[in-house]
Amino acid sequence: MARIKLTMPPLINFETSLPVRITDLNYGGHVGNDTILSIIHEIRIQFLKKSGYTEMNLEGVGLIMSDVAIEFKQELFYGDIILASVAVTEFSRVGFELYYQLEKQMADKKTPVALAKTAMVCYDYSAKKIAVLPAPAKEKLSTPLH
């Protein structure tokens, strides 16, 4: 069976940390795969906010997620702190890709928890059609962290 293999791009555009909440746990006592997608959504919202945007207003257009890939590596439990990094790549006329690296601190090293990629497409919600990625948004979103 072929597995999804993602590689985090070297240029990081955003970092944040999130605690694992009790409501993030599933019946197995760890963070469920569906919750990882919700966590990625939260990270994306924080990344956009840092640049002065929301998913509904990116220089006048909205965003929709056209696809997602998640590679699970390690369990997360209540009380773990997720260390998240975001990299923006593959700009096109109408969108871009976001890569997410989720890690947790274990002893004196960071342990990978998950890698993910979402394809984001600009969208005009009032016209119900794909829109062109605004140049100022491309410039702001591609700014490296350091």
Secondary structure, DSSP 8 states (H G I E B T S, - for coil): ---------S---EEEEEE--GGGB-TTSSB-HHHHHHHHHHHHHHHHHHTT-BTTBBTTBEEEEEEEEEEE-S---TT-EEEEEEEEE---SSEEEEEEEEEEEETTEEEEEEEEEEEEEEEETTTTEE----HHHHHHHT----
